[in-house]
């Protein structure tokens, strides 16, 4: 009998057991996992949401770690150090979803024992940086880093030659330099979707290597964040002239400033004449 907090598929679907918890604390969670391990039932997927795992200081039972292939931690209050401690023994993990946790930096030590990992999501995690060697032991096909505080495309993704989808929606990335673009196009031969929504759509982008690369490779998902006239536009659908014209056009704030200056000048001229 599992805890009341286990709002789960306690049955086995196609020989694969999936357990889902919400609003659970450390002690009942570990008790549930111990019961599953003692029963020798392979656990395929775990989802833990809106819970308090702040006091979790040890890994899950070895039998659980040997079999789990999919793990979701969503708003569990677990610390960054202990996330690594939990996932490191899960050598068969294929999908890892970390949502609404606090993980400010991704390091290689978090993932270097997960060679079978195919999908990784670290979303809404206050993520600021990704170490250059963070993914060197991985063979990801999909990587989601949505709604974080990144200011450039992490160089670490260039170490993922089989990556097909990279989602950076909701970060602060406005430009990709020509040098960065050359590195990415040399290493990311399988990339087909790159989601970015804050690009500075100006002449530099319109004439740059980044736009040339994503057009040649038929990569979708990159959209303008500025200027306002191009907000939300797919960059691959715009011409160089559109980029340059939009960048040259005064913004609403600039027009207000110009009008204000003209009014002030007219007023001073009128005062001087009188």
C-alpha positions in Angstrom: 0.0 0.0 0.0 1.5 3.3 -1.1 1.0 6.7 0.6 -2.1 8.9 0.0 0.1 11.5 -1.7 0.8 9.0 -4.5 -1.7 10.2 -7.1 -0.5 7.6 -9.5 -0.8 4.9 -12.0 -0.1 2.2 -9.5 -1.0 -0.4 -12.2 1.5 -1.7 -14.7 1.0 -0.4 -18.3 2.7 -2.6 -20.9 5.0 -3.9 -18.2 6.1 -0.4 -17.1 5.2 1.1 -13.8 4.6 4.8 -13.5 4.3 6.6 -10.1 3.2 10.2 -9.6 3.4 12.1 -6.4 2.1 15.6 -5.4 2.4 17.4 -2.1 4.6 14.8 -0.6 7.4 15.0 2.0 10.7 13.1 2.2 9.7 10.4 4.6 6.6 9.1 2.9 8.3 9.3 -0.5 11.2 7.2 0.6 8.8 4.7 2.2 6.9 4.3 -1.0 10.1 3.8 -3.0 11.3 1.2 -0.4 8.1 -0.7 -0.8 8.4 -0.8 -4.6 12.0 -1.9 -4.4 11.2 -4.6 -1.9 8.5 -5.9 -4.2 11.0 -6.0 -7.0 8.7 -4.1 -9.4 10.7 -2.2 -12.0 9.8 1.5 -11.9 9.8 3.0 -15.4 8.8 6.6 -14.6 8.6 8.9 -11.6 7.0 12.3 -11.4 7.2 14.4 -8.2 5.4 17.8 -8.2 4.6 20.6 -5.8 6.4 18.8 -2.9 8.9 19.5 -0.1 12.1 17.5 -0.7 14.3 20.1 0.9 15.4 17.6 3.6 16.2 14.9 1.0 19.9 14.1 1.6 20.4 10.6 0.1 19.9 8.8 -3.2 16.8 6.6 -3.9 17.0 2.8 -3.4 19.5 1.0 -5.8 16.7 -1.1 -7.3 14.8 2.1 -8.3 17.9 3.7 -9.8 18.7 0.6 -11.9 15.3 0.7 -13.7 13.9 4.2 -13.9 14.1 5.7 -17.4 12.0 8.9 -16.9 12.2 11.4 -14.0 10.3 14.7 -13.5 11.0 17.0 -10.5 8.7 20.0 -10.6 8.7 22.6 -7.8 10.1 20.2 -5.1 12.3 22.7 -3.3 15.2 20.3 -3.6 18.7 21.9 -3.7 21.0 21.9 -6.7 23.6 19.7 -5.0 21.0 17.0 -4.1 19.5 17.0 -7.6 22.9 15.7 -8.8 23.1 13.2 -5.9 19.7 11.8 -6.9 20.1 11.5 -10.7 23.8 10.4 -10.7 23.0 6.7 -9.9 20.2 6.5 -12.6 22.4 5.0 -15.3 19.4 4.1 -17.5 17.7 7.5 -17.4 16.5 8.6 -20.9 14.4 11.6 -20.0 15.0 14.2 -17.2 12.6 17.1 -16.6 13.6 19.7 -14.0 10.8 22.3 -13.8 10.6 25.2 -11.3 13.6 24.2 -9.3 16.5 26.4 -8.4 19.5 25.4 -10.5 21.7 28.4 -11.3 24.5 26.6 -13.1 24.7 23.3 -15.0 27.9 21.4 -14.5 29.3 18.1 -16.0 29.3 16.4 -12.6 25.4 16.4 -12.7 25.2 14.4 -15.9 28.4 12.5 -16.4 26.9 9.1 -15.4 23.9 9.4 -17.7 25.1 8.2 -21.1 21.6 7.1 -22.2 20.0 10.4 -21.5 18.1 11.7 -24.7 15.9 14.5 -23.3 16.8 17.1 -20.8 14.7 20.0 -19.6 15.8 22.6 -17.1 13.0 25.2 -17.2 12.1 28.1 -15.0 15.1 27.3 -12.8 16.8 30.7 -12.5 19.6 29.3 -14.7 22.4 31.8 -15.3 25.2 29.8 -16.8 26.0 26.4 -18.4 29.6 25.2 -18.0 31.4 24.5 -21.3 31.8 20.8 -20.4 28.3 20.3 -19.0 27.1 18.0 -21.7 30.4 16.2 -22.9 29.2 12.8 -21.7 25.7 13.1 -23.1 24.0 12.3 -26.5 21.0 14.5 -26.2 18.5 14.8 -29.0 16.3 17.4 -27.2 17.3 20.1 -24.8 14.9 22.6 -23.2 16.2 25.6 -21.2 13.1 27.7 -21.2 12.4 30.8 -19.0 15.8 31.2 -17.5 18.4 34.1 -17.3 20.8 33.1 -20.1 22.2 35.9 -22.2 23.9 33.8 -24.9 23.5 30.4 -26.5 25.5 28.1 -24.2 28.7 27.0 -25.9 28.2 23.6 -24.3 25.5 22.8 -26.8 28.2 22.5 -29.5 29.3 19.3 -27.8 25.9 17.7 -28.7 26.3 16.5 -32.3 23.0 14.6 -32.3 20.9 17.5 -31.0 17.7 18.0 -33.0 15.8 20.5 -30.9 17.1 23.3 -28.6 14.5 25.5 -26.8 15.8 28.7 -25.3 12.4 30.5 -25.2 12.1 33.2 -22.6 15.8 33.9 -22.0 17.7 37.2 -22.6 19.5 36.1 -25.8 19.4 38.9 -28.3 22.3 38.2 -30.6 24.4 35.3 -31.9 27.8 36.4 -33.1 29.3 35.2 -36.4 32.0 33.3 -34.5 29.4 31.5 -32.4 27.3 30.7 -35.5 30.3 29.1 -37.2 31.0 26.9 -34.3 27.3 25.8 -34.0 26.9 25.1 -37.7 30.1 23.0 -37.7 28.9 20.8 -34.8 25.1 20.8 -34.8 24.5 19.0 -38.1 21.2 17.5 -37.0 19.6 20.6 -35.4 16.2 21.3 -37.0 14.5 23.5 -34.3 16.0 26.4 -32.4 13.5 28.3 -30.3 14.5 31.9 -29.4 12.1 34.8 -29.1 14.2 37.8 -28.0 16.4 38.4 -31.1 17.6 41.9 -32.0 16.4 42.0 -35.6 18.7 44.6 -37.2 21.1 44.9 -40.1 23.7 43.0 -38.3 21.5 40.0 -38.0 20.1 40.3 -41.5 23.6 40.2 -43.0 25.2 37.9 -40.4 26.4 34.3 -40.4 23.7 33.1 -37.9 20.8 33.9 -40.2 22.6 32.4 -43.2 23.2 29.2 -41.2 19.6 28.7 -40.0 18.3 29.4 -43.5 20.6 26.9 -45.1 19.9 24.2 -42.5 16.1 24.9 -42.6 16.1 25.5 -38.8 12.8 26.9 -37.5 11.8 28.7 -34.3 13.9 31.9 -34.1 11.8 35.0 -33.7 12.3 38.8 -33.3 12.0 40.5 -29.9 13.1 43.9 -31.2 12.3 46.3 -32.8 8.6 46.4 -32.0 7.6 46.5 -35.7 9.1 43.0 -36.1 8.1 41.5 -32.8 7.2 37.8 -33.1 8.3 37.6 -36.8 10.2 34.5 -37.9 13.6 35.7 -38.8 14.0 33.3 -41.8 11.0 34.9 -43.5 12.4 38.4 -43.4 14.6 40.1 -46.1 17.8 42.0 -45.4 16.0 45.2 -46.4 13.3 44.5 -43.8 15.9 44.1 -41.1 17.7 47.3 -42.0 14.6 49.4 -42.6 13.1 48.3 -39.3 16.3 49.0 -37.4 16.5 52.5 -39.0 12.9 53.4 -38.2 12.5 55.5 -35.0 10.8 53.7 -32.1 7.8 55.1 -30.4 9.9 56.3 -27.5 12.3 58.0 -30.0 9.4 59.8 -31.7 8.0 61.0 -28.4 11.4 62.4 -27.6 11.7 64.1 -31.0 8.3 65.7 -30.6 9.1 66.9 -27.1 12.3 68.5 -28.2 10.6 70.2 -31.1 7.9 71.6 -28.9 10.5 72.8 -26.4 12.5 74.5 -29.2 9.4 76.2 -30.6 8.5 77.4 -27.1 11.9 78.9 -26.6 11.9 80.6 -30.0 8.6 82.1 -29.3 9.7 83.4 -25.9 12.8 84.9 -27.4 10.8 86.6 -30.2 8.5 88.2 -27.6 
